[in-house]
Amino acid sequence: MGCDRVINYKKEDFKTILKKEYPKGVDIVFENVGGSSFTTCLNSIEKTHEHDPISFFF
């Protein structure tokens, strides 16, 4: 599994990047910041696929 794009949440805006570069949505999100970043990432998952959020808390 590869990674198409890494987003630096301290220097870039999630919503802007995701809307511009992935207008149809994304297939996989690895998000470990939480809060509004998590909500934005979850809402950016491509709507045509079934998806189940998986999370691990340590």
C-alpha positions as CSV (number, residue, x, y, z in Angstrom):
1,M,0.0,0.0,0.0
2,G,1.3,3.4,-0.9
3,C,0.5,6.9,-0.1
4,D,-0.6,9.5,-2.7
5,R,-0.4,12.6,-0.5
6,V,0.6,13.5,3.0
7,I,-1.0,16.6,4.5
8,N,0.8,18.6,7.1
9,Y,-2.1,19.8,9.3
10,K,0.1,22.6,10.8
11,K,0.9,24.1,7.4
12,E,-2.0,23.1,5.1
13,D,-5.8,23.2,5.3
14,F,-7.3,19.8,5.1
15,K,-10.6,20.8,3.5
16,T,-8.9,22.9,0.8
17,I,-6.4,20.1,-0.1
18,L,-9.0,17.3,-0.1
19,K,-11.6,19.3,-2.2
20,K,-9.0,20.4,-4.7
21,E,-6.9,17.2,-5.1
22,Y,-9.5,14.6,-4.5
23,P,-12.9,15.9,-5.6
24,K,-14.5,12.5,-5.7
25,G,-13.2,11.6,-2.3
26,V,-10.5,9.3,-0.9
27,D,-10.4,5.6,-0.3
28,I,-8.3,5.4,2.8
29,V,-7.6,7.9,5.6
30,F,-4.9,7.6,8.3
31,E,-5.7,10.3,10.7
32,N,-4.2,10.6,14.2
33,V,-4.7,14.2,15.1
34,G,-8.4,14.0,16.1
35,G,-11.0,16.7,16.6
36,S,-12.1,18.7,13.5
37,S,-9.3,17.0,11.5
38,F,-10.9,13.7,12.1
39,T,-14.4,14.9,11.0
40,T,-13.0,16.5,7.8
41,C,-11.2,13.3,6.9
42,L,-14.2,11.1,7.6
43,N,-16.4,13.3,5.5
44,S,-13.9,13.1,2.6
45,I,-14.2,9.4,2.1
46,E,-15.6,8.5,-1.3
47,K,-19.3,8.2,-1.0
48,T,-19.7,5.4,-3.6
49,H,-17.9,2.8,-1.4
50,E,-19.1,1.2,1.8
51,H,-16.8,2.0,4.6
52,D,-16.3,1.2,8.2
53,P,-14.2,3.5,10.4
54,I,-11.5,1.5,12.2
55,S,-9.7,3.1,15.1
56,F,-7.2,2.1,17.7
57,F,-6.5,3.9,20.9
58,F,-3.4,3.2,23.0
